[in-house]
Amino acid sequence: MTKILGLLRHAKSDWDDAAQRDFDRGLNDRGRRGAQLIGEHIRKHGIKWDSLIASPAVRVSATLEEGLPEITPAYDKRLYLAASDTILEAVQDHAVQADIEPDTVLISGHNPGLQEVLLDLVSPAHENDLFKEASVKFPTATFAVLECNIDSWADLKNYCAKLIHFARPRDLDPELGPEF
């Protein structure tokens, strides 16, 4: 049996107000476009997400409102700027609390934690070109899908997965590529 874990980093945040708390930063125009584009891509990709767990930071909730308004997230404060082990713990906790254990879980949050999850879960035997791209950089509004070789989320551990999909906004629209 396999479980599917999706990773969605928040879109480009707004830095116009330097006095604003990090948690309260929303999205800039580029971020809103990136969130809408990656949301459309996620819907077309075809996975039905049983569960969406997200950081409650404003830039994450704004990314989800712009990109995936049809999915109601479960916000988990532990995911704000979380490291890999905390993210994996949140996935396991939410799965245990569910009436029926989900087969597909999408996490939306921040870097470097999301990239660390990918690096921790993908086994060396399954490192491929997608993994090489993802290991270099996991930019804003990036979406990755991991196929985990586990029967239950309780079994989620290092090297149990392979990366089967990786998409950045710039892959979908070159205008959303890096700014120089």
ZADO-1210 file (C-alpha; in nm, 4 decimals, padded with zeros to 6 digits):
<atoms>
<atom x="00.0000" y="00.0000" z="00.0000" code="MET" pos="1"/>
<atom x="00.1115" y="00.3574" z="-00.0518" code="THR" pos="2"/>
<atom x="00.0196" y="00.6953" z="00.0898" code="LYS" pos="3"/>
<atom x="00.0548" y="01.0204" z="-00.1033" code="ILE" pos="4"/>
<atom x="00.2053" y="01.3269" z="00.0651" code="LEU" pos="5"/>
<atom x="00.1857" y="01.6640" z="-00.1066" code="GLY" pos="6"/>
<atom x="00.3994" y="01.9630" z="-00.0136" code="LEU" pos="7"/>
<atom x="00.2922" y="02.3171" z="-00.1032" code="LEU" pos="8"/>
<atom x="00.5069" y="02.6111" z="-00.0044" code="ARG" pos="9"/>
<atom x="00.3302" y="02.9429" z="00.0432" code="HIS" pos="10"/>
<atom x="00.3450" y="03.1910" z="-00.2443" code="ALA" pos="11"/>
<atom x="00.5638" y="03.5037" z="-00.2592" code="LYS" pos="12"/>
<atom x="00.5015" y="03.7186" z="00.0467" code="SER" pos="13"/>
<atom x="00.4681" y="04.0927" z="00.0785" code="ASP" pos="14"/>
<atom x="00.7620" y="04.2726" z="00.2384" code="TRP" pos="15"/>
<atom x="00.6327" y="04.6300" z="00.1856" code="ASP" pos="16"/>
<atom x="00.5669" y="04.6933" z="00.5562" code="ASP" pos="17"/>
<atom x="00.8965" y="04.6300" z="00.7345" code="ALA" pos="18"/>
<atom x="00.7280" y="04.6785" z="01.0748" code="ALA" pos="19"/>
<atom x="00.4802" y="04.3958" z="01.0134" code="GLN" pos="20"/>
<atom x="00.5305" y="04.0730" z="01.2076" code="ARG" pos="21"/>
<atom x="00.6553" y="03.7838" z="00.9925" code="ASP" pos="22"/>
<atom x="00.3468" y="03.5760" z="01.0801" code="PHE" pos="23"/>
<atom x="00.1148" y="03.8518" z="00.9519" code="ASP" pos="24"/>
<atom x="00.2715" y="03.9083" z="00.6093" code="ARG" pos="25"/>
<atom x="00.0321" y="03.8434" z="00.3217" code="GLY" pos="26"/>
<atom x="00.1068" y="03.7934" z="-00.0476" code="LEU" pos="27"/>
<atom x="00.2324" y="04.0435" z="-00.3014" code="ASN" pos="28"/>
<atom x="00.0869" y="04.0610" z="-00.6549" code="ASP" pos="29"/>
<atom x="00.3394" y="03.8101" z="-00.7862" code="ARG" pos="30"/>
<atom x="00.2482" y="03.5777" z="-00.4993" code="GLY" pos="31"/>
<atom x="-00.1237" y="03.5974" z="-00.5759" code="ARG" pos="32"/>
<atom x="-00.0547" y="03.5114" z="-00.9421" code="ARG" pos="33"/>
<atom x="00.1730" y="03.2253" z="-00.8386" code="GLY" pos="34"/>
<atom x="-00.0846" y="03.0889" z="-00.5919" code="ALA" pos="35"/>
<atom x="-00.3616" y="03.0964" z="-00.8529" code="GLN" pos="36"/>
<atom x="-00.1409" y="02.9294" z="-01.1132" code="LEU" pos="37"/>
<atom x="-00.0148" y="02.6530" z="-00.8835" code="ILE" pos="38"/>
<atom x="-00.3684" y="02.5982" z="-00.7511" code="GLY" pos="39"/>
<atom x="-00.4930" y="02.5438" z="-01.1067" code="GLU" pos="40"/>
<atom x="-00.2004" y="02.3067" z="-01.1648" code="HIS" pos="41"/>
<atom x="-00.2796" y="02.1101" z="-00.8471" code="ILE" pos="42"/>
<atom x="-00.6423" y="02.0665" z="-00.9539" code="ARG" pos="43"/>
<atom x="-00.5375" y="01.9521" z="-01.3035" code="LYS" pos="44"/>
<atom x="-00.2782" y="01.7157" z="-01.1579" code="HIS" pos="45"/>
<atom x="-00.5714" y="01.5011" z="-01.0491" code="GLY" pos="46"/>
<atom x="-00.5051" y="01.3933" z="-00.6916" code="ILE" pos="47"/>
<atom x="-00.8063" y="01.4286" z="-00.4629" code="LYS" pos="48"/>
<atom x="-00.6644" y="01.5474" z="-00.1324" code="TRP" pos="49"/>
<atom x="-00.8294" y="01.3764" z="00.1654" code="ASP" pos="50"/>
<atom x="-00.6669" y="01.6163" z="00.4095" code="SER" pos="51"/>
<atom x="-00.5018" y="01.9584" z="00.3934" code="LEU" pos="52"/>
<atom x="-00.2951" y="02.0620" z="00.6940" code="ILE" pos="53"/>
<atom x="-00.1540" y="02.4136" z="00.6946" code="ALA" pos="54"/>
<atom x="00.0444" y="02.6672" z="00.8881" code="SER" pos="55"/>
<atom x="-00.1851" y="02.9439" z="01.0150" code="PRO" pos="56"/>
<atom x="00.0517" y="03.2184" z="00.8915" code="ALA" pos="57"/>
<atom x="-00.1290" y="03.4785" z="00.6805" code="VAL" pos="58"/>
<atom x="00.0828" y="03.4114" z="00.3709" code="ARG" pos="59"/>
<atom x="-00.0096" y="03.0407" z="00.3850" code="VAL" pos="60"/>
<atom x="-00.3822" y="03.1001" z="00.4347" code="SER" pos="61"/>
<atom x="-00.3752" y="03.3620" z="00.1557" code="ALA" pos="62"/>
<atom x="-00.1997" y="03.1132" z="-00.0757" code="THR" pos="63"/>
<atom x="-00.4729" y="02.8575" z="-00.0081" code="LEU" pos="64"/>
<atom x="-00.7546" y="03.1117" z="-00.0487" code="GLU" pos="65"/>
<atom x="-00.6118" y="03.2204" z="-00.3845" code="GLU" pos="66"/>
<atom x="-00.5088" y="02.8774" z="-00.5112" code="GLY" pos="67"/>
<atom x="-00.7265" y="02.6116" z="-00.3507" code="LEU" pos="68"/>
<atom x="-01.0401" y="02.7820" z="-00.2154" code="PRO" pos="69"/>
<atom x="-01.2436" y="02.4627" z="-00.2537" code="GLU" pos="70"/>
<atom x="-01.0392" y="02.2746" z="00.0104" code="ILE" pos="71"/>
<atom x="-01.0889" y="02.3544" z="00.3790" code="THR" pos="72"/>
<atom x="-00.7564" y="02.3356" z="00.5612" code="PRO" pos="73"/>
<atom x="-00.6944" y="02.2191" z="00.9157" code="ALA" pos="74"/>
<atom x="-00.4641" y="02.4858" z="01.0548" code="TYR" pos="75"/>
<atom x="-00.1925" y="02.3624" z="01.2887" code="ASP" pos="76"/>
<atom x="00.0180" y="02.6251" z="01.4675" code="LYS" pos="77"/>
<atom x="00.3068" y="02.3773" z="01.4924" code="ARG" pos="78"/>
<atom x="00.3566" y="02.4146" z="01.1156" code="LEU" pos="79"/>
<atom x="00.4569" y="02.7826" z="01.1359" code="TYR" pos="80"/>
<atom x="00.8255" y="02.7747" z="01.0326" code="LEU" pos="81"/>
<atom x="00.8384" y="02.4070" z="01.1355" code="ALA" pos="82"/>
<atom x="01.1310" y="02.1732" z="01.0848" code="ALA" pos="83"/>
<atom x="01.0904" y="01.8376" z="00.9130" code="SER" pos="84"/>
<atom x="01.0340" y="01.6315" z="01.2289" code="ASP" pos="85"/>
<atom x="00.7546" y="01.8637" z="01.3458" code="THR" pos="86"/>
<atom x="00.5863" y="01.8507" z="01.0035" code="ILE" pos="87"/>
<atom x="00.5971" y="01.4702" z="01.0010" code="LEU" pos="88"/>
<atom x="00.4625" y="01.4609" z="01.3566" code="GLU" pos="89"/>
<atom x="00.1723" y="01.6881" z="01.2530" code="ALA" pos="90"/>
<atom x="00.0882" y="01.4569" z="00.9602" code="VAL" pos="91"/>
<atom x="00.0853" y="01.1560" z="01.1912" code="GLN" pos="92"/>
<atom x="-00.1217" y="01.3315" z="01.4582" code="ASP" pos="93"/>
<atom x="-00.3862" y="01.4518" z="01.2110" code="HIS" pos="94"/>
<atom x="-00.4092" y="01.1060" z="01.0532" code="ALA" pos="95"/>
<atom x="-00.4624" y="00.9408" z="01.3925" code="VAL" pos="96"/>
<atom x="-00.7363" y="01.1917" z="01.4810" code="GLN" pos="97"/>
<atom x="-00.9256" y="01.1366" z="01.1545" code="ALA" pos="98"/>
<atom x="-01.2315" y="00.9099" z="01.1513" code="ASP" pos="99"/>
<atom x="-01.0837" y="00.7324" z="00.8497" code="ILE" pos="100"/>
<atom x="-00.7101" y="00.7502" z="00.7909" code="GLU" pos="101"/>
<atom x="-00.6509" y="00.9625" z="00.4795" code="PRO" pos="102"/>
<atom x="-00.4680" y="00.8150" z="00.1817" code="ASP" pos="103"/>
<atom x="-00.3610" y="01.1582" z="00.0560" code="THR" pos="104"/>
<atom x="-00.2379" y="01.4454" z="00.2717" code="VAL" pos="105"/>
<atom x="-00.1347" y="01.7895" z="00.1476" code="LEU" pos="106"/>
<atom x="00.0817" y="02.0041" z="00.3763" code="ILE" pos="107"/>
<atom x="00.1094" y="02.3788" z="00.3170" code="SER" pos="108"/>
<atom x="00.3767" y="02.5716" z="00.4976" code="GLY" pos="109"/>
<atom x="00.7242" y="02.7163" z="00.4852" code="HIS" pos="110"/>
<atom x="01.0825" y="02.6533" z="00.3965" code="ASN" pos="111"/>
<atom x="01.3273" y="02.5245" z="00.4905" code="PRO" pos="112"/>
<atom x="01.0977" y="02.2696" z="00.6596" code="GLY" pos="113"/>
<atom x="00.9127" y="02.1522" z="00.3482" code="LEU" pos="114"/>
<atom x="01.2344" y="02.0998" z="00.1546" code="GLN" pos="115"/>
<atom x="01.3781" y="01.9146" z="00.4564" code="GLU" pos="116"/>
<atom x="01.0763" y="01.6798" z="00.4537" code="VAL" pos="117"/>
<atom x="01.1453" y="01.5986" z="00.0907" code="LEU" pos="118"/>
<atom x="01.5170" y="01.5444" z="00.1540" code="LEU" pos="119"/>
<atom x="01.4449" y="01.3283" z="00.4601" code="ASP" pos="120"/>
<atom x="01.1740" y="01.1096" z="00.3048" code="LEU" pos="121"/>
<atom x="01.3149" y="01.0360" z="-00.0417" code="VAL" pos="122"/>
<atom x="01.5339" y="00.7302" z="-00.0298" code="SER" pos="123"/>
<atom x="01.8739" y="00.7493" z="-00.2001" code="PRO" pos="124"/>
<atom x="01.7632" y="00.4659" z="-00.4293" code="ALA" pos="125"/>
<atom x="01.4820" y="00.6895" z="-00.5581" code="HIS" pos="126"/>
<atom x="01.6776" y="01.0087" z="-00.6190" code="GLU" pos="127"/>
<atom x="01.5927" y="01.1208" z="-00.9725" code="ASN" pos="128"/>
<atom x="01.6082" y="01.4372" z="-01.1821" code="ASP" pos="129"/>
<atom x="01.3038" y="01.5807" z="-00.9996" code="LEU" pos="130"/>
<atom x="01.4765" y="01.5199" z="-00.6671" code="PHE" pos="131"/>
<atom x="01.7926" y="01.6906" z="-00.7900" code="LYS" pos="132"/>
<atom x="01.5882" y="02.0014" z="-00.8855" code="GLU" pos="133"/>
<atom x="01.4015" y="02.0013" z="-00.5539" code="ALA" pos="134"/>
<atom x="01.7182" y="01.9551" z="-00.3501" code="SER" pos="135"/>
<atom x="01.8739" y="02.2669" z="-00.5058" code="VAL" pos="136"/>
<atom x="01.5834" y="02.4994" z="-00.4293" code="LYS" pos="137"/>
<atom x="01.2195" y="02.4762" z="-00.3178" code="PHE" pos="138"/>
<atom x="01.0904" y="02.8214" z="-00.4222" code="PRO" pos="139"/>
<atom x="00.7706" y="02.9927" z="-00.3159" code="THR" pos="140"/>
<atom x="00.4461" y="02.8334" z="-00.4422" code="ALA" pos="141"/>
<atom x="00.6255" y="02.5097" z="-00.5255" code="THR" pos="142"/>
<atom x="00.4205" y="02.1886" z="-00.5250" code="PHE" pos="143"/>
<atom x="00.5745" y="01.8448" z="-00.4756" code="ALA" pos="144"/>
<atom x="00.4177" y="01.5007" z="-00.4503" code="VAL" pos="145"/>
<atom x="00.5775" y="01.2105" z="-00.2656" code="LEU" pos="146"/>
<atom x="00.4657" y="00.8510" z="-00.2954" code="GLU" pos="147"/>
<atom x="00.5285" y="00.6943" z="00.0451" code="CYS" pos="148"/>
<atom x="00.5749" y="00.3193" z="00.0670" code="ASN" pos="149"/>
<atom x="00.3788" y="00.2845" z="00.3928" code="ILE" pos="150"/>
<atom x="00.0498" y="00.1303" z="00.5025" code="ASP" pos="151"/>
<atom x="-00.0219" y="00.3905" z="00.7700" code="SER" pos="152"/>
<atom x="00.0935" y="00.7468" z="00.8382" code="TRP" pos="153"/>
<atom x="00.2251" y="00.6118" z="01.1698" code="ALA" pos="154"/>
<atom x="00.4961" y="00.4422" z="00.9583" code="ASP" pos="155"/>
<atom x="00.6132" y="00.7720" z="00.8023" code="LEU" pos="156"/>
<atom x="00.9914" y="00.7833" z="00.8417" code="LYS" pos="157"/>
<atom x="01.3097" y="00.8740" z="00.6594" code="ASN" pos="158"/>
<atom x="01.3693" y="00.7118" z="00.3194" code="TYR" pos="159"/>
<atom x="01.0169" y="00.5718" z="00.2783" code="CYS" pos="160"/>
<atom x="00.9276" y="00.7756" z="-00.0322" code="ALA" pos="161"/>
<atom x="00.9993" y="00.8724" z="-00.3877" code="LYS" pos="162"/>
<atom x="00.9338" y="01.2099" z="-00.5470" code="LEU" pos="163"/>
<atom x="00.6835" y="01.1651" z="-00.8295" code="ILE" pos="164"/>
<atom x="00.5955" y="01.5265" z="-00.9121" code="HIS" pos="165"/>
<atom x="00.7624" y="01.8661" z="-00.8720" code="PHE" pos="166"/>
<atom x="00.6267" y="02.1935" z="-01.0115" code="ALA" pos="167"/>
<atom x="00.7264" y="02.5549" z="-00.9568" code="ARG" pos="168"/>
<atom x="00.5319" y="02.8563" z="-01.0815" code="PRO" pos="169"/>
<atom x="00.8179" y="02.9358" z="-01.3221" code="ARG" pos="170"/>
<atom x="00.7730" y="02.5902" z="-01.4803" code="ASP" pos="171"/>
<atom x="00.4133" y="02.6878" z="-01.5604" code="LEU" pos="172"/>
<atom x="00.4709" y="03.0535" z="-01.6542" code="ASP" pos="173"/>
<atom x="00.8249" y="03.1811" z="-01.7250" code="PRO" pos="174"/>
<atom x="00.7182" y="03.5319" z="-01.6142" code="GLU" pos="175"/>
<atom x="00.7012" y="03.3953" z="-01.2589" code="LEU" pos="176"/>
<atom x="01.0667" y="03.2913" z="-01.2694" code="GLY" pos="177"/>
<atom x="01.3401" y="03.4372" z="-01.0523" code="PRO" pos="178"/>
<atom x="01.3728" y="03.8127" z="-01.0363" code="GLU" pos="179"/>
<atom x="01.7177" y="03.9560" z="-01.0936" code="PHE" pos="180"/>
</atoms>
